[in-house]
Amino acid sequence: MIGMIAAVIGTCSFVPQVIQIVKTKDTSSISLGMYMMFVAGIALWLIHGIRIQDMALILANGVTFILASTILTYKVKYK
């Protein structure tokens, strides 16, 4: 239960940033290197969650991967 709560809070923390970036297309204040490493790390956590069949890891990292990848895509596209 604690893992699921942590997953929801951690994942939802990206939603305001994604909304702001999609609306403004302004990514000047975020680090490309940080988001590249973060997305890679989240992808690895997602793979790990799939391998051990941990639903909390799969859901949290799956959604976080999509949100962080959206930010990364905008960062690269609107440099």
DSSP file (Angstrom, degrees, kcal/mol; ACC not computed):
  #  RESIDUE AA STRUCTURE BP1 BP2  ACC     N-H-->O    O-->H-N    N-H-->O    O-->H-N    TCO  KAPPA ALPHA  PHI   PSI    X-CA   Y-CA   Z-CA
    1    1 A M     >        0   0    0      0, 0.0     4,-2.3     0, 0.0     5,-0.2   0.000 360.0 360.0 360.0 -43.0    0.0    0.0    0.0
    2    2 A I  H  >  +     0   0    0      1,-0.2     4,-2.8     2,-0.2     5,-0.2   0.903 360.0  53.3 -62.7 -40.0    2.8    2.4    0.8
    3    3 A G  H  > S+     0   0    0      1,-0.2     4,-2.3     2,-0.2    -1,-0.2   0.892 108.9  48.5 -61.6 -40.3    4.4    1.6   -2.5
    4    4 A M  H  > S+     0   0    0      2,-0.2     4,-2.4     1,-0.2    -1,-0.2   0.902 112.0  48.5 -68.4 -40.4    1.3    2.4   -4.4
    5    5 A I  H  X S+     0   0    0     -4,-2.3     4,-2.5     2,-0.2     5,-0.2   0.934 113.1  47.8 -63.8 -45.4    0.8    5.7   -2.6
    6    6 A A  H  X S+     0   0    0     -4,-2.8     4,-2.8     1,-0.2     5,-0.3   0.896 111.3  52.0 -60.9 -40.4    4.4    6.7   -3.3
    7    7 A A  H  X S+     0   0    0     -4,-2.3     4,-2.4    -5,-0.2     5,-0.2   0.915 110.5  47.0 -63.2 -44.3    4.0    5.7   -6.9
    8    8 A V  H  X S+     0   0    0     -4,-2.4     4,-2.7     2,-0.2    -2,-0.2   0.936 115.5  44.7 -65.1 -46.8    0.9    7.8   -7.3
    9    9 A I  H  X S+     0   0    0     -4,-2.5     4,-1.3     2,-0.2    -2,-0.2   0.942 115.8  46.8 -63.9 -47.5    2.4   10.9   -5.7
   10   10 A G  H  < S+     0   0    0     -4,-2.8     4,-0.3    -5,-0.2    -2,-0.2   0.901 116.3  44.3 -61.8 -42.1    5.7   10.5   -7.5
   11   11 A T  H >< S+     0   0    0     -4,-2.4     3,-1.6    -5,-0.3     4,-0.4   0.923 111.1  52.5 -69.3 -45.2    4.0   10.0  -10.9
   12   12 A C  H >< S+     0   0    0     -4,-2.7     3,-1.1     1,-0.3    -1,-0.2   0.732  92.5  75.3 -65.2 -21.2    1.5   12.8  -10.4
   13   13 A S  T 3< S+     0   0    0     -4,-1.3     4,-0.4     1,-0.3    -1,-0.3   0.729  92.5  55.1 -64.5 -19.2    4.2   15.2   -9.6
   14   14 A F  T <> S+     0   0    0     -3,-1.6     4,-2.4    -4,-0.3    -1,-0.3   0.695  87.3  80.6 -84.5 -19.9    5.1   15.3  -13.3
   15   15 A V  H <> S+     0   0    0     -3,-1.1     4,-2.6    -4,-0.4     5,-0.2   0.912  90.2  48.6 -59.5 -48.9    1.6   16.3  -14.5
   16   16 A P  H  > S+     0   0    0      0, 0.0     4,-2.3     0, 0.0    -1,-0.2   0.890 113.0  49.5 -59.7 -36.7    1.9   20.1  -13.8
   17   17 A Q  H  > S+     0   0    0     -4,-0.4     4,-2.5     2,-0.2     5,-0.2   0.918 111.4  48.3 -67.6 -42.2    5.2   20.2  -15.6
   18   18 A V  H  X S+     0   0    0     -4,-2.4     4,-2.7     2,-0.2     5,-0.2   0.927 111.8  49.8 -62.7 -44.6    3.9   18.4  -18.6
   19   19 A I  H  X S+     0   0    0     -4,-2.6     4,-2.3    -5,-0.2    -2,-0.2   0.932 112.4  47.3 -60.4 -46.3    0.9   20.6  -18.8
   20   20 A Q  H  X S+     0   0    0     -4,-2.3     4,-2.7    -5,-0.2     5,-0.4   0.912 114.2  46.3 -63.1 -42.9    3.0   23.8  -18.6
   21   21 A I  H  X S+     0   0    0     -4,-2.5     4,-2.8     2,-0.2    -2,-0.2   0.905 112.4  49.6 -68.5 -41.1    5.4   22.6  -21.2
   22   22 A V  H  < S+     0   0    0     -4,-2.7    -1,-0.2    -5,-0.2    -2,-0.2   0.902 116.1  43.8 -64.6 -39.2    2.7   21.5  -23.6
   23   23 A K  H  < S+     0   0    0     -4,-2.3    -2,-0.2    -5,-0.2    -1,-0.2   0.930 129.9  23.0 -69.5 -45.8    0.9   24.8  -23.3
   24   24 A T  H  < S-     0   0    0     -4,-2.7    -3,-0.2    -5,-0.2    -2,-0.2   0.705  83.2-143.8 -97.6 -22.2    4.0   27.1  -23.5
   25   25 A K     <  +     0   0    0     -4,-2.8     2,-0.8    -5,-0.4    -4,-0.1   0.692  54.3 140.2  60.0  19.9    6.5   24.9  -25.3
   26   26 A D        +     0   0    0     -6,-0.4    -1,-0.2     1,-0.1    -2,-0.1  -0.843  13.4 153.0 -97.7 109.7    9.1   26.6  -23.1
   27   27 A T    >   +     0   0    0     -2,-0.8     3,-1.6    51,-0.4    -1,-0.1   0.142  35.6 113.6-117.6  16.5   11.7   24.1  -21.9
   28   28 A S  T 3  S+     0   0    0      1,-0.3    -1,-0.1    50,-0.1    -2,-0.0   0.769  74.1  54.3 -63.5 -25.8   14.6   26.5  -21.4
   29   29 A S  T 3  S+     0   0    0     -3,-0.1     2,-0.3     2,-0.1    -1,-0.3   0.420  95.2  80.3 -92.7   3.3   14.6   26.0  -17.7
   30   30 A I  S <  S-     0   0    0     -3,-1.6     2,-0.5    45,-0.0    -3,-0.0  -0.836  80.5-116.0-112.0 152.4   15.0   22.2  -17.7
   31   31 A S     >  -     0   0    0     -2,-0.3     4,-2.1     1,-0.2     5,-0.2  -0.709  10.7-157.3 -89.4 124.8   18.2   20.2  -18.3
   32   32 A L  H  > S+     0   0    0     -2,-0.5     4,-2.4     2,-0.2     5,-0.2   0.930  96.2  51.0 -62.5 -46.3   18.4   18.0  -21.4
   33   33 A G  H  > S+     0   0    0      1,-0.2     4,-2.3     2,-0.2     5,-0.2   0.899 109.4  50.2 -60.0 -42.2   21.0   15.8  -19.8
   34   34 A M  H  > S+     0   0    0      1,-0.2     4,-2.8     2,-0.2    -1,-0.2   0.929 112.4  46.1 -63.1 -45.7   19.0   15.3  -16.6
   35   35 A Y  H  X S+     0   0    0     -4,-2.1     4,-2.6     2,-0.2     5,-0.2   0.857 110.7  53.4 -69.2 -33.4   15.8   14.3  -18.5
   36   36 A M  H  X S+     0   0    0     -4,-2.4     4,-1.9     2,-0.2    -1,-0.2   0.944 114.5  41.5 -63.1 -46.5   17.8   11.9  -20.8
   37   37 A M  H  X S+     0   0    0     -4,-2.3     4,-2.6    -5,-0.2    -2,-0.2   0.896 114.8  51.8 -67.5 -39.6   19.3   10.2  -17.8
   38   38 A F  H  X S+     0   0    0     -4,-2.8     4,-2.8    -5,-0.2     5,-0.2   0.938 110.0  47.4 -63.4 -47.3   15.9   10.2  -15.9
   39   39 A V  H  X S+     0   0    0     -4,-2.6     4,-2.3     1,-0.2    -1,-0.2   0.897 112.8  49.9 -62.4 -40.3   14.0    8.7  -18.8
   40   40 A A  H  X S+     0   0    0     -4,-1.9     4,-2.0    -5,-0.2    -1,-0.2   0.925 112.1  47.9 -63.0 -44.0   16.7    6.0  -19.2
   41   41 A G  H  X S+     0   0    0     -4,-2.6     4,-2.2     1,-0.2    -2,-0.2   0.908 111.7  49.0 -63.5 -42.8   16.5    5.2  -15.5
   42   42 A I  H  X S+     0   0    0     -4,-2.8     4,-2.5     2,-0.2    -1,-0.2   0.890 108.6  54.2 -64.1 -39.3   12.7    5.0  -15.5
   43   43 A A  H  X S+     0   0    0     -4,-2.3     4,-2.5    -5,-0.2    -1,-0.2   0.911 109.0  48.4 -60.7 -41.7   12.8    2.7  -18.5
   44   44 A L  H  X S+     0   0    0     -4,-2.0     4,-2.6     2,-0.2    -2,-0.2   0.900 110.6  50.3 -66.5 -40.0   15.1    0.4  -16.6
   45   45 A W  H  X S+     0   0    0     -4,-2.2     4,-2.8     2,-0.2    -2,-0.2   0.891 110.5  51.3 -62.5 -38.7   12.9    0.5  -13.5
   46   46 A L  H  X S+     0   0    0     -4,-2.5     4,-2.3     2,-0.2    -2,-0.2   0.931 110.4  47.7 -63.4 -45.9    9.9   -0.3  -15.8
   47   47 A I  H  X S+     0   0    0     -4,-2.5     4,-2.6     2,-0.2    -2,-0.2   0.922 112.4  49.9 -60.5 -44.0   11.8   -3.3  -17.3
   48   48 A H  H  X S+     0   0    0     -4,-2.6     4,-2.3     1,-0.2    -2,-0.2   0.929 109.7  50.9 -60.2 -45.8   12.7   -4.5  -13.9
   49   49 A G  H  X>S+     0   0    0     -4,-2.8     5,-2.3     1,-0.2     4,-0.6   0.887 111.0  48.5 -59.9 -39.8    9.1   -4.2  -12.7
   50   50 A I  H ><5S+     0   0    0     -4,-2.3     3,-0.6     3,-0.2    -1,-0.2   0.918 110.2  52.0 -65.0 -43.8    7.9   -6.2  -15.7
   51   51 A R  H 3<5S+     0   0    0     -4,-2.6    -2,-0.2     1,-0.2    -1,-0.2   0.878 118.6  35.1 -62.8 -37.8   10.6   -8.9  -15.0
   52   52 A I  H 3<5S-     0   0    0     -4,-2.3    -1,-0.2    -5,-0.2    -2,-0.2   0.425 107.8-125.4 -97.3   2.6    9.6   -9.3  -11.4
   53   53 A Q  T <<5 +     0   0    0     -4,-0.6     2,-0.8    -3,-0.6    -3,-0.2   0.903  49.4 161.6  56.2  48.7    5.9   -8.7  -12.1
   54   54 A D     >< -     0   0    0     -5,-2.3     4,-2.5     1,-0.2    -1,-0.2  -0.877  26.7-162.0-101.8 107.7    5.5   -5.9   -9.6
   55   55 A M  H  > S+     0   0    0     -2,-0.8     4,-2.8     1,-0.2     5,-0.3   0.845  88.0  55.3 -61.8 -36.5    2.4   -4.0  -10.5
   56   56 A A  H  > S+     0   0    0      1,-0.2     4,-2.2     2,-0.2     5,-0.3   0.934 112.2  43.3 -62.1 -45.6    3.3   -0.9   -8.4
   57   57 A L  H  > S+     0   0    0      2,-0.2     4,-2.1     1,-0.2     5,-0.3   0.907 115.4  49.5 -65.2 -42.0    6.7   -0.6  -10.3
   58   58 A I  H  X S+     0   0    0     -4,-2.5     4,-2.1    -9,-0.2     5,-0.2   0.948 116.2  40.0 -64.1 -50.3    5.0   -1.3  -13.7
   59   59 A L  H  X S+     0   0    0     -4,-2.8     4,-2.4     2,-0.2     5,-0.3   0.951 118.9  44.9 -66.8 -49.7    2.2    1.2  -13.3
   60   60 A A  H  X S+     0   0    0     -4,-2.2     4,-2.4    -5,-0.3    -2,-0.2   0.938 120.1  39.6 -62.3 -47.5    4.3    4.0  -11.7
   61   61 A N  H  X S+     0   0    0     -4,-2.1     4,-2.2    -5,-0.3    -1,-0.2   0.806 112.9  56.1 -76.4 -28.0    7.2    3.7  -14.0
   62   62 A G  H  X S+     0   0    0     -4,-2.1     4,-1.7    -5,-0.3    -2,-0.2   0.950 114.3  38.5 -64.5 -49.0    5.0    3.2  -17.1
   63   63 A V  H  X S+     0   0    0     -4,-2.4     4,-2.5    -5,-0.2    -2,-0.2   0.918 117.1  50.6 -68.3 -43.5    3.1    6.4  -16.5
   64   64 A T  H  X S+     0   0    0     -4,-2.4     4,-3.2    -5,-0.3     5,-0.3   0.889 107.7  54.9 -61.9 -38.5    6.2    8.3  -15.4
   65   65 A F  H  X S+     0   0    0     -4,-2.2     4,-2.2     2,-0.2    -1,-0.2   0.915 109.7  46.5 -59.5 -43.9    8.0    7.1  -18.5
   66   66 A I  H  X S+     0   0    0     -4,-1.7     4,-1.8     2,-0.2    -2,-0.2   0.936 116.0  44.5 -64.7 -46.8    5.3    8.5  -20.7
   67   67 A L  H  X S+     0   0    0     -4,-2.5     4,-1.9     2,-0.2    -2,-0.2   0.939 116.8  44.3 -64.8 -47.6    5.2   11.8  -18.8
   68   68 A A  H  X S+     0   0    0     -4,-3.2     4,-2.6     1,-0.2    -1,-0.2   0.863 111.9  53.9 -67.2 -34.7    8.9   12.3  -18.7
   69   69 A S  H  X S+     0   0    0     -4,-2.2     4,-2.7    -5,-0.3    -1,-0.2   0.854 105.4  54.4 -66.4 -34.3    9.3   11.2  -22.3
   70   70 A T  H  X S+     0   0    0     -4,-1.8     4,-2.3     2,-0.2    -2,-0.2   0.936 110.2  45.9 -62.4 -46.6    6.8   13.9  -23.3
   71   71 A I  H  X S+     0   0    0     -4,-1.9     4,-2.4     1,-0.2    -2,-0.2   0.926 113.5  49.4 -61.3 -45.0    8.9   16.5  -21.5
   72   72 A L  H  X S+     0   0    0     -4,-2.6     4,-2.3     2,-0.2     5,-0.2   0.899 109.4  52.0 -62.1 -41.8   12.1   15.1  -23.1
   73   73 A T  H  X S+     0   0    0     -4,-2.7     4,-2.7     1,-0.2    -1,-0.2   0.924 111.7  46.1 -61.8 -45.2   10.5   15.2  -26.6
   74   74 A Y  H  X S+     0   0    0     -4,-2.3     4,-2.8     2,-0.2    -1,-0.2   0.883 109.8  55.2 -64.6 -37.5    9.4   18.8  -26.1
   75   75 A K  H  < S+     0   0    0     -4,-2.4    -2,-0.2     1,-0.2    -1,-0.2   0.928 113.9  39.9 -60.6 -45.4   12.9   19.7  -24.9
   76   76 A V  H >< S+     0   0    0     -4,-2.3     3,-0.8     1,-0.2    -2,-0.2   0.905 119.3  46.3 -70.8 -42.2   14.5   18.2  -28.0
   77   77 A K  H 3< S+     0   0    0     -4,-2.7    -2,-0.2     1,-0.2    -3,-0.2   0.870 120.1  36.4 -71.2 -37.6   11.9   19.6  -30.4
   78   78 A Y  T 3<        0   0    0     -4,-2.8   -51,-0.4    -5,-0.2    -1,-0.2  -0.161 360.0 360.0-112.8  38.9   11.7   23.2  -29.0
   79   79 A K    <         0   0    0     -3,-0.8    -1,-0.2   -53,-0.1    -2,-0.1   0.478 360.0 360.0 -57.1 360.0   15.4   23.8  -28.1
